[in-house]
Amino acid sequence: MRTFLVAALTIALSPLAAQAQDADPMRDDVEEPPAVGVLSADQRAQLSLGGFRDYLERLREEDESLYRLLDPRLDGLEERNVIADVVFWTGTILAVGALVSAIPVHEEVGLDPALGLIVGGASTFLLAVIIQAFVRPNHDDLMRLIDLHDEQLGRR
């Protein structure tokens, strides 16, 4: 049973390592994008919401109308991303809590309530993963924003 709990904790915390690697400001393989206005040359802007946000902030001074058009849409995508993170981490914390509490319940009360906590914890985690997958913006959402950008600049 403890092996199961350790495995569940490892799976639940694995996204933290990936996020920490993405957020490392000391990485040498990150290139600086051009100063202003060239989205096609800015690979980071085409790959992530954060990259597009950086591009849009650089564009703010140069083209205020394009910024006013794209900023609310990007805000909506960023908000969906935050909501997905909250759903995922809330589900993960609740699942880990249920799994950890299964140990003393098993020792004090017996196997049946402990199995209920294990199944409930695993189900909570699975449900959180499914919900956040539906809520989180995907690459198609970013591409629609980039297409709108290109249409406004007459590139499509």
C-alpha positions as a Markdown table, in Angstrom:
| # | Residue | x | y | z |
|---|---|---|---|---|
| 1 | Met | 0.0 | 0.0 | 0.0 |
| 2 | Arg | 2.9 | 2.4 | 0.8 |
| 3 | Thr | 4.4 | 1.6 | -2.6 |
| 4 | Phe | 1.1 | 2.7 | -4.2 |
| 5 | Leu | 1.2 | 6.0 | -2.2 |
| 6 | Val | 4.7 | 6.7 | -3.2 |
| 7 | Ala | 3.9 | 6.0 | -6.9 |
| 8 | Ala | 0.9 | 8.3 | -6.7 |
| 9 | Leu | 2.9 | 11.1 | -5.1 |
| 10 | Thr | 5.6 | 10.8 | -7.8 |
| 11 | Ile | 3.0 | 11.0 | -10.6 |
| 12 | Ala | 1.3 | 13.9 | -9.0 |
| 13 | Leu | 4.4 | 15.9 | -8.5 |
| 14 | Ser | 6.0 | 15.2 | -11.9 |
| 15 | Pro | 4.5 | 18.3 | -13.6 |
| 16 | Leu | 6.4 | 20.5 | -11.0 |
| 17 | Ala | 9.7 | 19.4 | -12.4 |
| 18 | Ala | 8.7 | 20.1 | -16.0 |
| 19 | Gln | 7.4 | 23.6 | -15.0 |
| 20 | Ala | 10.6 | 24.3 | -13.1 |
| 21 | Gln | 12.7 | 23.4 | -16.2 |
| 22 | Asp | 10.5 | 25.7 | -18.4 |
| 23 | Ala | 10.8 | 28.6 | -16.0 |
| 24 | Asp | 14.6 | 28.5 | -15.6 |
| 25 | Pro | 15.9 | 31.9 | -16.6 |
| 26 | Met | 19.5 | 30.8 | -16.6 |
| 27 | Arg | 19.1 | 28.4 | -19.6 |
| 28 | Asp | 21.5 | 29.2 | -22.5 |
| 29 | Asp | 19.4 | 27.7 | -25.2 |
| 30 | Val | 16.7 | 30.4 | -25.1 |
| 31 | Glu | 17.2 | 33.0 | -27.9 |
| 32 | Glu | 16.1 | 36.6 | -27.5 |
| 33 | Pro | 13.3 | 37.4 | -30.0 |
| 34 | Pro | 13.5 | 40.5 | -32.3 |
| 35 | Ala | 12.6 | 43.8 | -30.6 |
| 36 | Val | 9.2 | 44.6 | -32.1 |
| 37 | Gly | 6.7 | 43.5 | -34.6 |
| 38 | Val | 8.0 | 40.3 | -36.3 |
| 39 | Leu | 5.9 | 37.5 | -35.0 |
| 40 | Ser | 7.1 | 35.0 | -37.7 |
| 41 | Ala | 10.6 | 35.4 | -36.4 |
| 42 | Asp | 9.6 | 35.0 | -32.8 |
| 43 | Gln | 9.4 | 31.2 | -32.3 |
| 44 | Arg | 8.6 | 31.5 | -28.6 |
| 45 | Ala | 5.6 | 33.6 | -29.4 |
| 46 | Gln | 4.3 | 30.9 | -31.6 |
| 47 | Leu | 4.9 | 28.1 | -29.1 |
| 48 | Ser | 3.4 | 29.4 | -25.8 |
| 49 | Leu | 1.0 | 31.9 | -24.3 |
| 50 | Gly | 3.8 | 33.5 | -22.3 |
| 51 | Gly | 5.8 | 34.0 | -25.5 |
| 52 | Phe | 2.9 | 35.5 | -27.3 |
| 53 | Arg | 2.3 | 37.8 | -24.2 |
| 54 | Asp | 5.9 | 39.0 | -24.4 |
| 55 | Tyr | 5.5 | 39.7 | -28.1 |
| 56 | Leu | 2.3 | 41.5 | -27.6 |
| 57 | Glu | 3.8 | 43.7 | -24.8 |
| 58 | Arg | 6.6 | 44.6 | -27.2 |
| 59 | Leu | 4.0 | 45.5 | -29.8 |
| 60 | Arg | 2.0 | 47.7 | -27.4 |
| 61 | Glu | 3.8 | 50.9 | -28.2 |
| 62 | Glu | 4.1 | 50.3 | -32.0 |
| 63 | Asp | 0.5 | 49.3 | -32.8 |
| 64 | Glu | -2.0 | 50.2 | -30.0 |
| 65 | Ser | -5.1 | 49.1 | -32.0 |
| 66 | Leu | -3.7 | 45.6 | -32.7 |
| 67 | Tyr | -2.8 | 45.3 | -29.0 |
| 68 | Arg | -6.3 | 46.3 | -27.9 |
| 69 | Leu | -7.7 | 43.7 | -30.3 |
| 70 | Leu | -5.5 | 40.8 | -29.2 |
| 71 | Asp | -5.0 | 41.5 | -25.5 |
| 72 | Pro | -8.5 | 40.6 | -24.2 |
| 73 | Arg | -8.4 | 37.3 | -26.2 |
| 74 | Leu | -5.0 | 36.5 | -24.8 |
| 75 | Asp | -6.2 | 37.4 | -21.3 |
| 76 | Gly | -9.0 | 34.9 | -21.8 |
| 77 | Leu | -6.6 | 32.1 | -22.8 |
| 78 | Glu | -4.3 | 33.0 | -19.9 |
| 79 | Glu | -7.2 | 32.9 | -17.5 |
| 80 | Arg | -8.3 | 29.5 | -18.8 |
| 81 | Asn | -4.7 | 28.3 | -18.2 |
| 82 | Val | -4.8 | 29.5 | -14.6 |
| 83 | Ile | -8.2 | 27.9 | -14.0 |
| 84 | Ala | -6.8 | 24.6 | -15.4 |
| 85 | Asp | -3.8 | 24.8 | -13.0 |
| 86 | Val | -6.1 | 25.5 | -10.0 |
| 87 | Val | -8.3 | 22.5 | -10.9 |
| 88 | Phe | -5.3 | 20.2 | -11.4 |
| 89 | Trp | -3.5 | 21.2 | -8.2 |
| 90 | Thr | -6.7 | 21.2 | -6.1 |
| 91 | Gly | -7.5 | 17.7 | -7.4 |
| 92 | Thr | -4.0 | 16.6 | -6.8 |
| 93 | Ile | -3.9 | 17.9 | -3.2 |
| 94 | Leu | -7.2 | 16.3 | -2.4 |
| 95 | Ala | -6.1 | 13.0 | -3.9 |
| 96 | Val | -2.8 | 12.9 | -2.0 |
| 97 | Gly | -4.7 | 13.8 | 1.2 |
| 98 | Ala | -7.1 | 10.9 | 0.6 |
| 99 | Leu | -4.2 | 8.5 | -0.2 |
| 100 | Val | -2.2 | 9.5 | 2.8 |
| 101 | Ser | -5.2 | 9.3 | 5.2 |
| 102 | Ala | -5.8 | 5.8 | 4.0 |
| 103 | Ile | -2.8 | 4.6 | 5.9 |
| 104 | Pro | -4.0 | 5.4 | 9.4 |
| 105 | Val | -7.5 | 4.4 | 8.5 |
| 106 | His | -6.3 | 1.0 | 7.4 |
| 107 | Glu | -4.4 | 0.6 | 10.7 |
| 108 | Glu | -7.2 | 1.9 | 12.9 |
| 109 | Val | -10.5 | 0.8 | 11.2 |
| 110 | Gly | -9.7 | -1.8 | 8.5 |
| 111 | Leu | -9.2 | -2.4 | 4.9 |
| 112 | Asp | -12.6 | -1.4 | 3.5 |
| 113 | Pro | -12.6 | 2.3 | 4.5 |
| 114 | Ala | -9.0 | 2.5 | 3.4 |
| 115 | Leu | -9.8 | 1.1 | 0.0 |
| 116 | Gly | -12.6 | 3.6 | -0.3 |
| 117 | Leu | -10.2 | 6.4 | 0.4 |
| 118 | Ile | -7.7 | 5.0 | -2.2 |
| 119 | Val | -10.4 | 4.7 | -4.9 |
| 120 | Gly | -11.8 | 8.1 | -4.0 |
| 121 | Gly | -8.3 | 9.7 | -4.1 |
| 122 | Ala | -7.4 | 8.1 | -7.4 |
| 123 | Ser | -10.8 | 9.1 | -8.9 |
| 124 | Thr | -10.4 | 12.7 | -7.7 |
| 125 | Phe | -7.0 | 12.9 | -9.3 |
| 126 | Leu | -8.3 | 11.4 | -12.6 |
| 127 | Leu | -11.3 | 13.7 | -12.6 |
| 128 | Ala | -9.0 | 16.7 | -12.1 |
| 129 | Val | -6.7 | 15.7 | -14.9 |
| 130 | Ile | -9.7 | 15.2 | -17.3 |
| 131 | Ile | -11.3 | 18.6 | -16.3 |
| 132 | Gln | -8.1 | 20.5 | -16.6 |
| 133 | Ala | -7.5 | 19.0 | -20.0 |
| 134 | Phe | -10.8 | 20.3 | -21.3 |
| 135 | Val | -10.3 | 23.8 | -19.7 |
| 136 | Arg | -6.6 | 24.4 | -20.6 |
| 137 | Pro | -6.1 | 26.2 | -23.9 |
| 138 | Asn | -4.3 | 24.1 | -26.5 |
| 139 | His | -2.0 | 25.0 | -29.4 |
| 140 | Asp | -5.0 | 25.4 | -31.7 |
| 141 | Asp | -6.3 | 28.2 | -29.5 |
| 142 | Leu | -2.9 | 30.0 | -29.7 |
| 143 | Met | -2.8 | 29.4 | -33.5 |
| 144 | Arg | -6.3 | 31.1 | -33.9 |
| 145 | Leu | -4.9 | 34.1 | -32.0 |
| 146 | Ile | -1.8 | 34.1 | -34.3 |
| 147 | Asp | -4.1 | 33.8 | -37.3 |
| 148 | Leu | -6.1 | 36.8 | -36.1 |
| 149 | His | -2.9 | 38.7 | -35.7 |
| 150 | Asp | -1.8 | 37.9 | -39.2 |
| 151 | Glu | -5.3 | 38.8 | -40.7 |
| 152 | Gln | -5.1 | 42.2 | -39.0 |
| 153 | Leu | -1.7 | 42.8 | -40.6 |
| 154 | Gly | -2.8 | 41.6 | -44.0 |
| 155 | Arg | -0.7 | 38.5 | -44.1 |
| 156 | Arg | -3.7 | 36.1 | -44.6 |
